[in-house]
């Protein structure tokens, strides 16, 4: 049991560090000297700031929620009931937003009308695949995960689904430092997802991490 707790602590540290890097990436230029922060504040070059750019960039800010969650986990503070409901709602909204920004790609709307099938698949498949894989893990192993791990997995799913789409969308357009940092973060978050999945098999149902919980029913 001591080894499991130590491994869990190292996991919390790793997730915190990765989330911090993801948070920094929010302010780095992703493409065309535009960062996620620029997109949500509608400061896109050529006066192209619109709802599409806003919704596509917003899930990158889940990094700050992950920082908060990882810090609390390190302090052995479990999310209260109201907090869990809020975080799951935020995750669902982010996933819905990702699906929404993919609609113009799926239906080849506007300036995407000439998009080829191969290009279309390289954008949609990794994004939907990441969401589907994380959803499957949650459906199969949710009862064997601590609340914090399950929520982190949901947040990772929302982040990965959106980031995979944005990485593919802007790859041909002179990607900048934010693009490369986000690419690294995506692979690191994928490793966190794998760790959560493996840990769900290693942790007996009777063993729980002692936590301080402020309940809100």
JOKA-V431824 format. One record per backbone hydrogen bond with DSSP energy under -0.5 kcal/mol. NH is the residue of the N-H (numbers start at 0). CO is the residue of the C=O. E is the energy in kcal/mol with one decimal. If there is no record, write none. Layout:
BEGIN
nh=NH co=CO e=E
nh=NH co=CO e=E
END
This chain:
BEGIN
nh=4 co=0 e=-2.1
nh=5 co=1 e=-2.3
nh=6 co=2 e=-2.6
nh=7 co=3 e=-2.3
nh=8 co=4 e=-2.0
nh=9 co=5 e=-2.2
nh=10 co=6 e=-2.1
nh=11 co=7 e=-2.2
nh=12 co=8 e=-2.2
nh=13 co=9 e=-2.6
nh=14 co=10 e=-2.9
nh=15 co=11 e=-2.0
nh=16 co=12 e=-2.4
nh=17 co=13 e=-2.4
nh=18 co=14 e=-2.2
nh=19 co=15 e=-2.2
nh=20 co=16 e=-2.0
nh=21 co=17 e=-2.4
nh=22 co=18 e=-2.2
nh=23 co=19 e=-2.2
nh=24 co=20 e=-2.1
nh=25 co=21 e=-0.9
nh=25 co=22 e=-0.6
nh=26 co=23 e=-1.7
nh=27 co=24 e=-1.2
nh=29 co=33 e=-2.9
nh=30 co=33 e=-1.4
nh=31 co=173 e=-0.6
nh=33 co=30 e=-1.4
nh=35 co=25 e=-0.6
nh=36 co=25 e=-1.9
nh=38 co=34 e=-2.0
nh=39 co=35 e=-2.3
nh=40 co=36 e=-1.4
nh=41 co=38 e=-1.3
nh=42 co=37 e=-3.4
nh=43 co=41 e=-0.6
nh=46 co=43 e=-0.9
nh=47 co=43 e=-0.9
nh=47 co=44 e=-0.6
nh=48 co=43 e=-0.6
nh=53 co=49 e=-2.1
nh=54 co=50 e=-2.8
nh=55 co=51 e=-2.3
nh=56 co=52 e=-1.8
nh=57 co=53 e=-2.1
nh=58 co=54 e=-0.7
nh=59 co=56 e=-1.6
nh=60 co=57 e=-2.0
nh=61 co=58 e=-1.7
nh=62 co=59 e=-1.4
nh=63 co=60 e=-1.3
nh=64 co=60 e=-0.7
nh=65 co=61 e=-2.3
nh=66 co=62 e=-2.0
nh=67 co=63 e=-2.0
nh=68 co=64 e=-2.6
nh=69 co=65 e=-2.7
nh=70 co=66 e=-2.4
nh=71 co=67 e=-2.1
nh=72 co=68 e=-2.1
nh=73 co=69 e=-2.2
nh=74 co=70 e=-1.5
nh=75 co=72 e=-1.5
nh=76 co=71 e=-3.1
nh=77 co=75 e=-0.6
nh=77 co=211 e=-0.9
nh=83 co=79 e=-2.7
nh=84 co=80 e=-2.2
nh=85 co=81 e=-2.1
nh=86 co=82 e=-2.6
nh=87 co=83 e=-2.6
nh=88 co=84 e=-2.1
nh=89 co=85 e=-2.6
nh=90 co=86 e=-2.3
nh=91 co=87 e=-2.4
nh=92 co=88 e=-2.4
nh=93 co=89 e=-2.2
nh=94 co=90 e=-2.4
nh=95 co=91 e=-2.4
nh=96 co=92 e=-2.3
nh=97 co=93 e=-2.1
nh=98 co=94 e=-2.2
nh=99 co=95 e=-2.2
nh=100 co=96 e=-2.2
nh=101 co=97 e=-1.0
nh=102 co=98 e=-0.7
nh=102 co=99 e=-0.9
nh=105 co=101 e=-2.7
nh=106 co=102 e=-2.5
nh=107 co=104 e=-0.6
nh=108 co=103 e=-2.4
nh=111 co=108 e=-2.0
nh=112 co=109 e=-1.6
nh=114 co=111 e=-1.9
nh=119 co=115 e=-2.3
nh=120 co=116 e=-2.5
nh=121 co=117 e=-2.1
nh=122 co=118 e=-1.0
nh=123 co=119 e=-2.2
nh=124 co=120 e=-2.2
nh=126 co=122 e=-0.7
nh=127 co=123 e=-2.9
nh=128 co=124 e=-2.8
nh=129 co=125 e=-2.1
nh=130 co=126 e=-1.9
nh=131 co=127 e=-2.8
nh=132 co=128 e=-2.5
nh=133 co=129 e=-2.1
nh=134 co=130 e=-2.2
nh=135 co=131 e=-2.2
nh=136 co=132 e=-2.1
nh=137 co=133 e=-2.4
nh=138 co=134 e=-2.4
nh=139 co=135 e=-2.2
nh=140 co=136 e=-2.8
nh=141 co=137 e=-1.6
nh=143 co=140 e=-1.8
nh=144 co=141 e=-1.6
nh=149 co=145 e=-2.3
nh=150 co=146 e=-2.6
nh=151 co=147 e=-2.4
nh=152 co=148 e=-2.4
nh=153 co=149 e=-2.0
nh=154 co=150 e=-2.6
nh=155 co=151 e=-2.7
nh=156 co=152 e=-2.3
nh=157 co=153 e=-2.1
nh=158 co=154 e=-2.6
nh=159 co=155 e=-3.4
nh=160 co=156 e=-2.6
nh=161 co=157 e=-1.6
nh=162 co=158 e=-3.1
nh=163 co=159 e=-2.8
nh=164 co=160 e=-1.2
nh=165 co=161 e=-2.5
nh=166 co=162 e=-3.0
nh=167 co=163 e=-1.8
nh=168 co=164 e=-2.4
nh=169 co=165 e=-2.2
nh=170 co=166 e=-0.8
nh=172 co=169 e=-1.3
nh=173 co=171 e=-0.6
nh=174 co=170 e=-0.6
nh=175 co=29 e=-2.3
nh=177 co=28 e=-2.7
nh=178 co=28 e=-0.7
nh=178 co=175 e=-0.9
nh=179 co=175 e=-1.6
nh=180 co=176 e=-2.6
nh=181 co=177 e=-2.4
nh=182 co=178 e=-2.1
nh=183 co=179 e=-2.0
nh=184 co=180 e=-2.5
nh=185 co=181 e=-2.6
nh=186 co=182 e=-1.6
nh=187 co=183 e=-2.0
nh=188 co=184 e=-3.1
nh=189 co=185 e=-2.1
nh=190 co=186 e=-1.6
nh=191 co=187 e=-1.7
nh=192 co=188 e=-2.3
nh=193 co=189 e=-2.0
nh=194 co=190 e=-2.4
nh=195 co=191 e=-2.7
nh=196 co=192 e=-2.2
nh=197 co=193 e=-2.6
nh=198 co=194 e=-3.1
nh=199 co=195 e=-1.4
nh=200 co=197 e=-1.5
nh=201 co=197 e=-1.0
nh=202 co=198 e=-1.7
nh=203 co=201 e=-0.7
nh=206 co=203 e=-1.6
nh=207 co=205 e=-0.7
nh=211 co=75 e=-3.2
nh=212 co=210 e=-0.6
nh=213 co=77 e=-0.5
nh=214 co=212 e=-0.9
END
